[in-house]
Amino acid sequence: MLVVSFFAGCGGLDLGFEQAGFRVVWANEFNPHCRDTYIRNHPNTEFVLGDVCKIDPKAIPDCDGFIGGPPCQSWSVGGKQKGLDDERGQLFLKYIELINVKKPKFFMIENVKGMLDDRFKVVFTDFVGRLEKAGYDVQWTLLDAVNYRVPQNRERVFFVGFRKELGISYTFPFPTCTEPITLEQAIGDITEEPNRFAGSKMENTGDRDGKCKRYPNHDVFTSKFGSFYYRGNRRRGWQQPSFTINATADFAPLHPSSPKMMFYGHENWNFQKDKLDKYRRLSVRECARIQTFPDNFIFVYNNIKEAYKMIGNAVPPRLGNEIAKSIISAFSRLDISTKILQPVNDTKCASVLVGYYKGNWHKQRILDNKLYYVRSDGRKGSMFKEDSTIMPKYLLLHYKDKAEIYELEIEDPILADASFLQTLGFETTGDTYLCFRLKSDEPATISNFVSTTSHLVFEQGNYSPYFTTIDKIIDSKI
């Protein structure tokens, strides 16, 4: 599917959507410092530098979706929270206006948690109302990136809308981890000393060629720590996720190797006086890692402050990817409802997923969690996205010559990361899985479908999942 990106910045959200299979054909950004970075990392996207308010809607390519996060400073608790009294706050309305004009199949909007502040309640309600009036079913929620394998606490509001006539039912992605990724896991391998910058000038410029060849953009801002650092703790340890990576170099979190800060009371913190030379901010590359940018994503800048700004303003690609996959899943449900799942009164025509289990321990895990999963990563035994356009009503669970039928929840199978299944006690060898939920851990009886003299027929030697119907798995010729 084709998407266009607004307020694209360096392209973190765009990268997440591309990784999910979308094609970003056009992107707009106002900040000229983002241009070279975006073009370098998104060479196949048409990049338009300029004010979104001056863009002719006719110049925007036809597409399936709009993605983007209007500037958040108008709502941020770290800013003055002027809302629509700030020109940047008005950009949200411009984005809605463009959605109304172009009428893409879907849109996605990201913004800061501050939008939910009581003082903006009327404005927030107005935004949602405008989007609904434009013809969209709108869902919104508050997500913390740390729940989606992003090694930082980062709460953001997400809006997703689909054109009403499509009849799409959308669900935001479930968390993909129960334990946060730590700073040690995210940046612990970066042991080289960073290049040090004071303002826009590099310290010890003669040494630059000999440093940090393994980790691009491993540059750190070294100017004086501002008052912000004395109002609260700015250091987290190796076994914790990071604080939010923000867009201001002066306020970047401290590296976990820095000594602990001293607490003297409410908003009264300080550095250990005998260890002042041990404190440093996270480097540009370390911030990028924490935002889940890959190391081959290169940031281009002359002033290091602009690098921190690009990274801090971005949507973490990994979280953007989860949102993108949830949108794909929603469109899959559309295909199901329009092509396959027509009302069926004949129980014998009901669809069945035939699935293998590895033994009693595996079966018990399935029943305890009321969840059956199938690999979806392209290897042997996998079930591909086109296969999942069937929503089975029943699960035939088999092992050797044993088999039972379970009723399933009629819902689109969840596409889950392996780490999610591992937290439920399953042993996995793949990367991604389609998950089907059981209504009950008690099997249904064959007599619910046909006579009690029937027995189950299935491919006992087939360990790969497949779809069939009730009438094909029940043999009543006895």
Sequence and secondary structure as in RCSB ss.txt:
>XXXX:A:sequence
MLVVSFFAGCGGLDLGFEQAGFRVVWANEFNPHCRDTYIRNHPNTEFVLGDVCKIDPKAIPDCDGFIGGPPCQSW
SVGGKQKGLDDERGQLFLKYIELINVKKPKFFMIENVKGMLDDRFKVVFTDFVGRLEKAGYDVQWTLLDAVNYRV
PQNRERVFFVGFRKELGISYTFPFPTCTEPITLEQAIGDITEEPNRFAGSKMENTGDRDGKCKRYPNHDVFTSKF
GSFYYRGNRRRGWQQPSFTINATADFAPLHPSSPKMMFYGHENWNFQKDKLDKYRRLSVRECARIQTFPDNFIFV
YNNIKEAYKMIGNAVPPRLGNEIAKSIISAFSRLDISTKILQPVNDTKCASVLVGYYKGNWHKQRILDNKLYYVR
SDGRKGSMFKEDSTIMPKYLLLHYKDKAEIYELEIEDPILADASFLQTLGFETTGDTYLCFRLKSDEPATISNFV
STTSHLVFEQGNYSPYFTTIDKIIDSKI
>XXXX:A:secstr
 EEEEES TTSHHHHHHHHTT EEEEEEES GGGHHHHHHH TTSEEEES GGG  GGGS   SEEEE    TTT
 TTS   GGGSHHHHHHHHHHHHHHHH  SEEEEEEEGGGGSGGGHHHHHHHHHHHHHTTEEEEEEEEEGGGGT 
SB  EEEEEEEEEGGG         S SS   HHHHHTT  S  EEEETTEETTGGGGGGS SSSTT EEE S  
 GGGGSS  B  TTS B    S GGG  B TTS   EEEETTEEE  GGGGGG  B  HHHHHHHTT  TT    
 SSHHHHHHHHHHS  HHHHHHHHHHHHHHHHHHHIIIII      GGG EEEEEE  SHHHHHHHHHHTEEEEE
 SSSTT   TTGGG   SEEEEEETTEEEEEEB SS  EEEEHHHHHHTT    SSEEEEEEBS SS B GGGTS
 TT EE   TT  S EEEEHHHHEE   
